[in-house]
């Protein structure tokens, strides 16, 4: 099957569904009466639109397409060989751990050919993304091409050449998976990122559902339009919360990271006093990940009188067991709170079961857990090595997660504010996806990394090169088959992640969201 082509939807481009006139800064009406202190109507519309994107309906041909992505013709003899190899390879903990740094060591073409054969066996029978990224049609020619090139390389070359000149370019040409890696080379796709300017605050023009007003050099202007640097029209206005906690808008773009067109937009402005029009170049900066001074792992605390759960990873076991249990039980505690902040900035992932347990405690009448993804276990080799599932008969696979519901999510009276950034990864994104199913959830910060096309990672070491390999046994599909890898979940409020907690606390105060406490 040819590599699946996918698309993503930019939430901010279609969510300006409801709004009201915004008062000018400093006016007596700016904060409104106590009866008006609540989540702004336009922000609620944005939340619902993003929620619909996170909980899409099933593609009409989903089952037929998914069946073509399952590992074909599992052979018990090959599977047993792969499983024995995985057992012998050890268990490096993460990418970068115990990697082979002796890349200048000589490596024979004969050993490289033997290892290439084994690696592609592992891909075919042990990697959940094999069919998704093209199957035999892509990987057999790739394998043959590597062997042909190795035969021409001479008797000896280096490990560095084998990794960077042979394996990495070939595999990267087909695989776009942040959970697949060899030694220090992660085969992730091109990354998308949010680019934003905090220089100008845009507010709705009085009486307008579409127009924006802003102050430039102290004078009031209206926004006529925006373009990229080459003159291409751009949807370049995004929802944000100011440092003072005001719901407003800013200039911003969602684009491939490193794209020079995302570094600047040109705003066409009209002076409110004179009617004169002119252009203004607005520099945009990528919303970077959050780098906390401390790395608590998992903790609960209060910030500004608001209960808060902080999780930088979802690891468990060993001396982390008590923290893991405390995190899971905090779901039940937070369920009783009318307002909760959940900070998953920089969350590197971990246990999906740990995430599900928190949701079960937070919402005892648990809704469908799999509204954002449908998961398949595709192979026996990696499943067995992870010691998580019983042995499957060859040629079997399992759809372990129930299919999505109607995309409506779940009712929820609590206000839950989730802080995210571009370093939220894997199980951290699964958590964000589960939280998205609830009403009254506001996601603040930057888009998550986009690392969930495969999961349930096994790790091993190749026998001749010593390279560490990570490959997954589960394939996670979006119900509408849209792209997630490299894109992630977008927030409702675009905010620099390093400032998101402070801005959220100001937002809570400004709109009286903690008045029920």
C-alpha positions in Angstrom: 0.0 0.0 0.0 1.4 3.4 -0.9 2.2 5.8 1.9 -1.0 7.4 3.2 -1.3 11.1 2.4 -2.7 13.1 5.3 -3.9 16.6 6.0 -4.3 18.8 9.1 -6.8 21.5 10.0 -5.7 24.7 11.5 -8.1 25.4 14.3 -7.6 29.2 14.4 -8.7 29.7 10.8 -12.3 28.7 11.3 -13.3 29.4 14.9 -14.3 33.1 15.0 -17.9 32.1 15.3 -19.2 34.3 18.0 -18.0 37.6 19.5 -19.1 40.8 21.2 -17.8 44.3 21.1 -14.6 44.7 23.0 -14.2 47.9 25.1 -11.2 50.0 24.6 -8.4 49.6 27.1 -8.8 51.7 30.2 -12.5 52.3 29.8 -14.9 51.9 32.7 -16.7 49.1 30.9 -13.5 47.1 30.5 -14.2 44.6 33.3 -18.0 44.6 33.0 -20.4 43.8 35.8 -20.2 40.8 38.1 -22.9 39.1 36.0 -20.7 39.3 33.0 -17.6 37.7 34.6 -17.3 34.4 32.9 -15.5 32.7 29.9 -16.0 35.2 27.0 -18.5 34.0 24.4 -16.0 34.1 21.5 -13.5 32.0 23.5 -16.3 29.5 24.2 -16.9 29.2 20.4 -13.1 28.7 19.9 -13.0 26.0 22.5 -16.0 24.1 20.9 -14.4 24.4 17.4 -11.1 23.0 18.7 -12.9 20.3 20.6 -14.6 19.2 17.4 -11.2 19.0 15.7 -9.8 16.9 18.5 -12.9 14.6 18.4 -13.5 14.1 14.7 -16.1 11.7 13.3 -15.0 8.5 11.7 -13.9 8.5 8.1 -16.5 6.6 6.1 -13.9 4.2 4.8 -11.9 4.0 8.0 -12.2 0.2 8.6 -11.3 -0.6 5.0 -8.3 1.7 5.0 -7.2 0.5 8.5 -7.3 -3.1 7.5 -4.8 -2.4 4.8 -2.4 -1.0 7.4 -2.2 -4.3 9.4 1.0 -6.3 9.4 0.5 -9.0 6.8 1.5 -12.7 6.8 3.1 -12.9 10.2 5.4 -15.8 10.1 6.0 -17.6 13.4 9.6 -18.6 12.6 10.6 -15.0 11.8 8.6 -13.7 14.7 10.3 -16.1 17.1 13.7 -15.0 15.8 12.9 -11.3 16.1 11.6 -11.9 19.6 14.7 -13.7 20.7 16.8 -10.9 19.2 14.8 -8.3 21.1 15.3 -10.2 24.4 19.1 -10.3 23.8 19.3 -6.7 22.9 18.8 -5.2 26.3 16.5 -2.4 27.4 17.9 1.1 26.9 15.5 3.4 28.7 15.1 6.2 26.2 16.5 7.8 23.0 20.0 8.9 23.8 20.5 6.4 26.6 23.3 3.9 26.1 23.7 4.8 22.4 26.9 3.8 20.6 29.1 6.9 20.4 32.0 5.0 18.8 30.9 6.0 15.3 34.4 6.1 13.8 34.9 2.4 14.4 35.5 0.4 11.2 32.5 -1.7 10.0 32.6 -4.4 7.4 30.2 -4.5 4.5 29.4 -8.1 5.4 28.4 -7.2 8.9 26.4 -4.2 7.6 24.5 -6.4 5.1 23.7 -9.0 7.8 22.4 -6.2 10.1 20.4 -4.6 7.3 18.6 -7.9 6.7 17.8 -8.2 10.4 16.7 -4.6 10.7 14.2 -4.9 7.9 12.9 -8.1 9.4 12.3 -6.2 12.6 10.5 -3.5 10.6 8.2 -5.9 8.8 7.3 -8.1 11.7 7.9 -5.8 14.7 7.0 -2.2 13.7 3.5 -1.0 13.8 4.1 1.7 11.2 5.4 -0.7 8.5 2.3 -0.8 6.4 1.3 2.8 7.3 4.5 4.1 5.8 4.3 2.0 2.6 4.8 -1.7 3.5 6.7 -4.0 1.1 6.1 -1.6 -1.8 8.4 0.9 -0.1 10.6 -1.0 2.2 11.7 -4.0 0.0 13.2 -1.6 -2.7 14.7 0.4 0.1 16.3 -2.7 1.6 17.6 -3.8 -1.8 19.1 -0.4 -2.6 21.0 -0.3 0.7 22.4 -3.8 0.1 23.5 -2.7 -3.5 25.2 0.4 -2.2 26.9 -1.6 0.6 28.3 -4.0 -2.0 29.9 -1.0 -3.7 31.3 0.5 -0.5 34.3 -1.7 -0.2 35.4 -4.1 2.5 35.3 -1.6 5.4 33.8 1.8 6.2 32.7 3.4 9.5 29.6 3.1 11.7 29.0 6.8 11.1 28.8 6.2 7.4 26.5 3.2 7.9 24.1 5.2 10.1 24.1 8.6 8.4 24.8 7.7 4.8 22.9 4.5 4.4 20.2 3.9 7.1 19.1 7.3 8.1 18.4 8.9 4.7 16.6 5.9 3.4 14.4 5.4 6.4 13.7 9.1 6.8 12.5 9.2 3.2 9.5 7.0 4.2 9.1 7.0 8.0 7.7 10.1 9.8 7.4 8.8 13.3 8.8 10.5 16.5 8.8 7.1 18.3 11.0 5.5 15.8 14.8 6.0 16.2 18.2 4.5 15.6 20.9 5.5 17.9 20.6 9.3 18.1 18.6 9.6 14.8 14.8 10.1 15.4 12.7 9.7 12.2 10.2 12.4 13.1 8.4 14.4 10.4 8.8 18.1 9.6 7.6 19.9 12.7 4.8 22.5 12.7 4.9 25.4 15.2 3.1 28.5 16.2 4.6 31.8 15.4 3.3 34.9 17.2 3.9 38.5 18.0 3.1 40.0 21.5 3.8 43.5 20.3 0.2 44.4 19.4 -3.1 43.7 21.1 -6.0 43.4 18.7 -9.6 43.8 19.9 -12.9 43.5 18.2 -14.1 46.7 16.6 -17.2 48.1 18.3 -20.2 46.4 16.8 -18.2 44.2 14.5 -17.9 40.4 14.5 -15.1 40.4 12.0 -13.1 43.7 12.3 -10.2 44.3 14.6 -8.9 47.5 16.2 -5.4 48.1 17.5 -3.1 50.9 18.7 0.0 51.6 16.6 2.4 54.3 17.8 -0.3 55.5 20.2 -2.9 56.0 17.5 -6.0 53.9 16.9 -6.1 51.8 13.7 -8.3 49.2 12.2 -6.8 46.0 10.6 -7.7 45.9 6.9 -5.8 42.6 6.1 -2.6 40.7 6.4 -0.3 39.0 4.0 2.9 37.0 4.0 6.0 38.8 2.9 5.4 37.7 -0.7 2.0 39.3 -0.7 -0.1 36.1 -0.2 -3.2 36.8 1.9 -2.9 35.2 5.3 -5.2 34.3 8.2 -2.9 35.9 10.7 -5.0 36.8 13.7 -5.1 34.4 16.6 -6.8 34.3 20.0 -4.7 35.1 23.1 -4.7 36.2 26.7 -2.7 39.3 27.5 -0.4 39.7 30.4 -3.2 41.5 32.2 -5.5 38.5 31.6 -7.7 40.1 28.9 -9.1 37.8 26.2 -7.9 39.4 23.0 -6.2 38.6 19.7 -2.6 38.8 18.3 -0.8 38.4 15.1 0.2 34.8 14.5 0.7 31.9 12.1 0.8 28.2 12.3 3.4 26.9 9.9 6.3 24.5 9.4 9.1 25.3 12.0 11.9 27.1 10.3 9.7 28.3 7.4 11.1 31.8 6.6 7.6 32.9 5.6 6.5 32.4 9.2 9.0 34.9 10.6 7.0 38.0 9.5 3.6 39.1 8.3 2.7 42.5 6.7 -0.4 44.1 8.3 -2.4 46.6 6.2 -3.7 49.2 8.6 -6.1 52.2 8.4 -5.8 55.1 10.8 -9.1 55.7 12.6 -8.6 59.4 12.7 -7.3 60.2 9.2 -8.5 57.2 7.2 -4.9 56.9 5.7 -3.7 53.4 5.0 -0.2 52.0 5.4 1.6 48.7 5.8 3.4 47.6 8.9 5.9 44.6 9.0 5.3 42.5 12.1 8.0 40.1 13.3 6.8 36.7 14.5 8.7 34.4 16.9 8.2 30.7 17.4 6.5 29.9 20.6 9.2 27.8 22.2 8.9 25.1 24.8 8.8 25.8 28.5 12.1 25.1 30.4 11.3 25.1 34.1 14.1 25.7 36.6 13.0 22.7 38.6 11.6 19.4 37.2 9.2 18.1 39.9 8.0 15.3 37.7 4.5 15.1 39.3 3.1 17.3 42.1 -0.1 19.0 43.2 -0.1 22.5 44.7 -2.0 25.8 44.7 -1.1 28.8 42.6 -3.0 32.1 43.4 -5.5 30.1 45.4 -6.2 27.8 42.4 -5.6 24.0 42.7 -3.0 22.8 40.2 -1.6 19.5 39.0 1.9 19.5 37.5 3.2 16.6 35.5 6.4 16.7 33.5 6.2 13.0 32.7 4.0 10.0 33.2 6.6 7.6 34.4 5.9 5.0 37.1 7.2 2.1 39.0 10.1 1.9 41.4 10.6 4.9 43.6 8.1 6.8 41.4 5.3 4.5 42.4 4.0 6.7 45.2 4.1 9.8 43.0 2.2 7.8 40.3 -0.5 6.8 42.8 -0.7 10.3 44.1 -1.2 11.7 40.6 -3.9 9.2 39.8 -5.8 9.9 43.0 -5.5 13.6 42.4 -8.1 13.1 39.6 -10.7 12.3 42.3 -9.6 15.3 44.4 -9.7 17.7 41.5 -13.2 16.5 40.5 -14.5 18.3 43.5 -12.9 21.6 42.5 -14.8 24.0 40.3 -11.6 25.3 38.8 -8.4 23.4 38.1 -5.1 24.1 36.3 -3.3 21.2 34.8 0.3 22.0 33.8 1.7 19.4 31.3 4.3 21.8 29.7 7.4 19.7 28.8 5.6 16.4 29.5 7.8 13.7 27.9 5.2 11.0 28.0 5.2 7.6 29.7 2.3 5.4 30.8 -1.0 5.6 28.9 -2.6 3.6 31.7 -1.5 6.2 34.2 -3.2 8.9 32.1 -6.4 6.8 31.8 -6.5 6.2 35.5 -6.5 10.0 36.2 -9.4 10.5 33.7 -11.3 7.6 35.4 -10.9 9.2 38.8 -11.7 12.7 37.5 -14.8 11.5 35.7 -16.1 8.3 37.3 -18.8 7.9 34.7 -16.0 7.5 32.3 -16.8 8.4 28.7 -15.2 6.7 25.7 -11.4 7.0 26.3 -10.5 6.8 22.6 -12.3 9.7 21.0 -9.0 11.2 19.6 -7.3 8.0 18.4 -8.1 4.4 17.4 -5.3 2.1 18.4 -4.3 -1.3 16.9 -1.7 -3.7 18.2 -0.2 -5.0 15.0 2.7 -7.4 15.8 3.6 -10.1 18.3 7.4 -9.5 18.6 7.3 -6.1 20.3 4.1 -6.9 22.3 5.7 -9.9 23.9 9.0 -8.1 24.6 7.1 -5.3 26.5 5.5 -8.0 28.7 2.2 -6.1 28.6 0.0 -8.4 26.6 -0.6 -12.2 26.2 0.8 -14.0 23.2 -1.1 -13.6 20.0 -1.3 -16.4 17.5 0.6 -15.5 14.3 -1.5 -13.6 11.7 -3.7 -12.1 14.5 -4.0 -8.5 15.4 -6.1 -6.7 17.9 -8.1 -3.5 17.8 -7.8 -2.8 21.5 -9.5 0.5 21.8 -13.2 1.0 21.3 -14.2 3.1 18.2 -14.9 6.8 18.7 -18.3 8.0 19.6 -20.2 10.8 17.9 -17.5 13.4 18.6 -19.6 15.2 21.1 -17.4 14.5 24.1 -18.6 14.6 27.7 -20.4 17.0 29.9 -18.4 18.7 32.6 -19.2 21.5 34.9 -15.6 22.1 36.2 -13.5 24.7 34.5 -10.2 23.0 33.6 -7.3 25.0 32.2 -4.5 23.0 30.5 -1.1 24.5 30.0 0.8 23.0 27.0 3.8 23.6 24.8 5.6 22.1 21.9 7.5 19.7 24.1 4.3 17.8 25.2 5.0 14.3 23.8 3.3 10.9 23.4 1.3 10.0 26.5 1.3 13.7 27.4 -0.6 14.4 24.2 -2.9 11.4 24.8 -3.8 13.1 28.1 -4.5 16.4 26.3 -6.7 14.5 23.8 -8.7 12.9 26.6 -9.2 16.2 28.4 -10.4 17.7 25.1 -13.5 15.5 25.3 -14.8 17.4 28.3 -16.8 20.7 28.2 -15.3 23.8 29.8 -11.6 22.8 29.1 -9.4 25.7 28.0 -6.0 24.7 26.5 -3.4 27.5 26.8 0.1 27.8 25.4 1.5 26.3 22.2 0.7 23.2 20.1 1.8 19.9 21.4 4.7 18.1 19.6 2.7 15.6 17.5 4.2 12.3 18.5 1.6 9.5 18.6 1.3 7.8 15.3 2.8 4.8 17.0 3.1 3.9 20.7 4.0 1.1 23.1 7.7 1.4 22.4 10.2 -1.5 22.6 13.9 -0.9 22.5 16.8 -3.1 21.5 20.4 -3.0 20.3 21.5 -4.2 16.9 24.2 -6.9 17.2 26.9 -5.7 14.9 26.8 -1.9 15.1 25.6 -1.7 18.6 23.0 0.9 17.6 20.0 1.3 19.8 16.7 1.0 18.0 13.2 2.0 19.2 10.1 0.7 17.5 6.5 0.5 18.5 3.9 -2.2 18.4 0.8 0.0 18.3 -0.5 2.2 15.5 -2.7 5.1 16.5 -5.0 6.5 13.8 -7.0 9.7 13.9 -10.7 8.7 13.3 -10.8 11.0 10.3 -7.3 9.8 9.2 -6.0 13.4 9.5 -2.3 14.1 10.3 -1.2 14.3 13.9 2.5 13.6 13.8 4.4 16.8 13.8 1.2 18.9 14.2 -0.2 17.9 17.6 -3.2 19.6 19.4 -3.5 23.4 19.0 -4.5 25.5 22.0 -7.5 27.7 22.4 -5.4 30.6 23.6 -2.0 31.2 21.9 0.4 32.3 24.7 4.2 32.1 25.1 4.5 28.9 27.2 7.0 30.5 29.6 4.3 33.1 30.5 1.2 30.9 30.4 0.7 30.3 34.1 1.0 34.0 35.0 -1.3 35.0 32.2 -3.8 32.3 33.1 -3.9 33.5 36.8 -4.6 37.0 35.5 -7.3 35.7 33.2 -8.9 33.8 36.1 -8.9 36.9 38.2 -10.1 39.2 35.4 -13.1 37.1 34.5 -14.0 36.0 38.0 -13.5 32.3 37.2 -12.5 31.6 40.8 -15.5 33.3 42.3 -17.1 29.9 43.1 -14.3 28.9 45.4 
